[in-house]
Amino acid sequence: MNIENVIEIPAGEFDLEMTQKSGQTSQPPWHEVGGEFRELLMVRGRPCPVAVRQRGRVLEVRPYLRVNRNDLKKRIEYIFDLKFDLEDFYSFLDDMGLSESIESSRGLRLFLAKDPFECIISSIASQNCSVLRWTRSIMDIRRMWGPAFRVSSETFHGFPSPEVLAAVEEDSLEELQRAEDDLPGDFAFNSLRACGVGYRAPYIRETSRILAEEIDVNEVCGMDYHEALEFLLELPGVGPKVADCILLYGFRKTEAFPVDVWVRRIMNYIYPERNFRDGELREFAWSRFGEMAGYVQLYLFNHARRSGLLEKLKGG
């Protein structure tokens, strides 16, 4: 890393690698090379590839191109939620009787969307799908239809716009016919299903069309949580859990508490007297955790995954 070009950003209590690999549906983990994470960001509307490395309580950020250092600093601080007071949150967890989750997840922060549209598509693609599979799908979508920027012998791919993704085929009849033929080694299918999104392909295509032609997703920023939730539930393929993922990771609405079968099992394990159903669980989280709800969910799930609790809860 060229020291002269490095921007040092105080990070406080933070674990960059854990945050990158925690499965948040804002985006796939950034490309890891030699202990640093590389990604293409937009800074005031201009593409700016960056490499980020952690040294203790400081992030070292190296932009590949000339950029306003203060603008880039603000982008990094937002994406990794560096202004959030984790120590205050840990006190909150302790007050809630949930301090066990702290040590296994210390330094974990929200990994916020650099592109809200990418977060929407990632969250739809993640339904009933492993983290590995949906992240591969999003990376394939980037490579096939996103803008490419080549800098210093590296190629960075952005996420396609709603207009571009709305025009992509769900399935190609020609490709389906050719699938049984002997294909050349460099042949590439050119459809959404070829990216591994399965039954979610029509949801992704129609949501892209709506966001390209009918509504501006940036309107969500000015809405309160409940208004934004109702807004997102109108999109194809977006149910309560996906909407909460979008609101939490895409727009930092921390009241959001994404609930899937695993979160329900975790919460029923913690509060065995409640026997929650999904709707009841979300209401409980809002009333008990308030604006900390999203962070509580993030920490509880990460703790369950790292501690082996998820294995214990299988079949529950």
N, C-alpha and C positions, 0 to 999 in steps of 0.2 A: 504494500500500500504506500503510495507516494505521500510522504509526511507533509509536504508543502501544500497539498491539496485537501488534507483531511480536516473535516469539521468535527470538533469534539462537542458532544451533547451530554450534559449530566442526565443520568437515567435513574438514579436512586436505587431503590429495591426493584430489581428487574432481572429476569432470565430470558434473554433473547431467544435462545434455542428452544426452550420449553414453550414459549409463546408461539413461535413459528410452527411448532409441530403438534399443537394442541387440538387440531381438527376443527378450528373455527371456520365457518363457511364464508367468511369474507373473501377468501382467495386461497389458492394453493400456497404451500410454503415457498419462500423464495429459493432460488437456485443456490445451493451451498457449495462453495469451493474453498478448500483450505481454511476452514474456520470462519469465513465471511459469507454473508448472504447477499445475493445480487438480484436486482429487480429493476424494471422500467417504471418510473414514476412520471406523472405529469405535474409540473411545477408552473403555476400560472399559465396553464394551457400549452406549455412546451415540454416535449419529451426529454427526460433526464434519467439515463441509467445511473444507478448508484450501487455501491458495495458498502455493507454495514458490518462492522465487527464490534464485539463487546470486549472491553478490558475493565474488569471490576465493575464500578458503578458509572462507567462512562461508555457511550457509544461513539465509535469512530466511523464517520460517514465520509466516503470518498465519491464525489460525483465524477462521472466520466466526461462531462461537458461543463463549460462555464455556466454558472447559475448564480442567482442571488443567494448568498449563504443564509441569510435570515429567512428567506422564503422556504428554502429546503429544510432548515432546522424546524420550522413550524410544521411542515408536512410530516417529518419523521416523528416529532413529538405527538402529533395527532394520531398517526397510524399505530403507534405503540402505546398510546394513551399515557404518556409519561407525566402528565400533569395530575393524574389521579393519585390521591393519597392512599397508598397501600397500607401504611401503618394504621391509619384511621379505620380502614376496612378490616384489618386484622382485629382491632378492638371490637368492632361490630360483630365479627364472627364469634369472638370470645363471649360477648354478651348474649348471643343467640345459642350458645352451647354447641357451636360448630368448630371449635378451635382445632379439632383433630385434622381438619382439612388443610391447615396452614402449612405445616412443615413439608408435606408432600408436594405442595404447589407454590412454595414461597418464590416470589418474583414473577409469577404468572400475571399477565395483563391482557386486556382486550387487544386483539389483532384486527384493527379496524380497516374497513374497505378503502383501498386507494381509488376504487371505481365502484360506486353503488350498483350500477347495472351488472357488473361482473358478480357482485355479491348476490343479487337476485337470481341470476342463472345458476350460480354455484349452489345456492340454497335449494333451488328446485331440483338440481341434479343429485343432491345428497339424500333425497328421500329414499328410505329403505335400501341404503347403499353404504358400503364401507368407505372410510376416509380415503384409502388408497385408490379406490375405483373412481370416486367423483373427482378427486384432484387430477387423476390422469385424463379424465374426460375434459375438464376445463383447460388443461394444458394442450390437449389435442385441438380443442376449439380455437385457442389462441394461435397455434401454429398454422392451422388451415385457413383461418379467415381474419385473423388480427393483423394490424399493421406491424411490419418488421423494421427494426432499426439496427443497423450494423455499426458498431463502434469498437475500435481497438481489437479487431479480429473476433469480436463476440457479437452474436445476434440476439437481440431482445425482442420479444413479441408482446404487443399490447393486446387488450381484449377488443373484439370487434364491437362496432356500434350496434344499437338496436336495429337500425336500417339494414345493415349488412346481414345480421343473423336472421332477421325476418325473411330474407330472400333465400336462405339455405334450404335445400331439400331435406325432408325428414328421412325419406328413403329414395334411392335412385333405382328405377326399374332396370335400367341398363346394368347397374352394378349388381343387382340381385341376380340377373341372368348370367352375368359373367362370373359370379361367385363360384360356380361349379366348373369353370374353365381353368386351364393352367395359366395363371397370371404371371406377368413379368415381375421380377423382384422389386422394381421401383413403382409398381402400381399402387395407387392410394385411392380408397373409396372416398367419395366427396359428399357425404351426407351426415346429418346429426347422429343417426343411429350408429354410423361407423365410428363415432367417437365414444360409444359405449353408454349412451344415456338411456337406451332402451325405451320403455313406455313413456318416458318423460319428454321425448322428442317433440310431439305436438304441443305440449305445454310450453316448452322453451320457444318454439317458433311463434306461437300465437301471442305469448307474453311479449316477445320482442316486437311483434307487429303493433300491439297496443301501445307500447312505450315509444315506438317510432312515429305513430300516426295520431294517437288520440290524447295521451296524457304525458306530462313531464314528471318523471320520477323525482326530480329535485324538489317538487312541491312537498314531499314528505318532510323535508327539513323544517318547514314552518308549522307542521302539525303537532298537536300533542299526541301522546302515546295512543290513546283509544281511537282518535280520528285517523291516525296513520294506520292502525291495525285494520280498521274497516276498509280503508283505501286499498291496502295490499290484498285483502281477502277477495277482492274482485278480480284479481289476476288469475288466469288459468294455472292450475297446478300449485296454487298457494293456499294451504290450509293454515290453521292456527300455529302449528309448530314452525313451519317454514316462514310464516309472517314474522314470528318472534325472532327467528334467526336473522332475518333481513333487518329488522328494527334494531336489534342489539349490535350486530357486527357491521351492518351497512350504514347505520345512522346514529349509533351510540345512544339509543333510547334504552337506558339501563333498567327501566321498569320491566322490560321484556324478560320472560322466563320460559325459554323454549322447553317444551315437554314432549319427550318420546317415551317409549316403553322402559328404557334404562333409567331415565330421570325419575319416572314414576316409581320404579322399584327401589331406587336409592332413597327417595323421600319416604316411601312406606317403611323402609328399613329404619330410617332415623326417627320417624313418627309412627310407630306400629299401631297406635291407638286410632289413627285417622282413616286408614284404608282408602286412600285418595283415588278418585277418578280424575281424568285429565283436566276437565273443566274446573272441578273443585280445587285441584292442585294449583292451577294458575291463579285462581282467586285467593287462595291461601298465601301464595308467594307474594302477590301484590300487597296484601294487607299486612303481612308479617315483615317482609324485607324492604318494601317500598322501592326507592331508587337504587338500592343495593341488590335487587333481585337478580339481575343479569350476572353480576359478579359472583353472587352466591351460587348460582347454577353452574357457572364456569368452574369454580373451585370444587364444588361437590362432585361433579362428574370427573374432573381430572384426578381428584383424590381417589375416587372409586376405581378408576382405570389403573392408576399407579400402585395402589395398595393391594390389589387383588380382589377387592370387593365385588367388582363386576362379575368375576368368575363365580364367586360365591352366590350371586344373585341370579345366575342363569337358571332358567326354568321356573323362576319365581313368579 
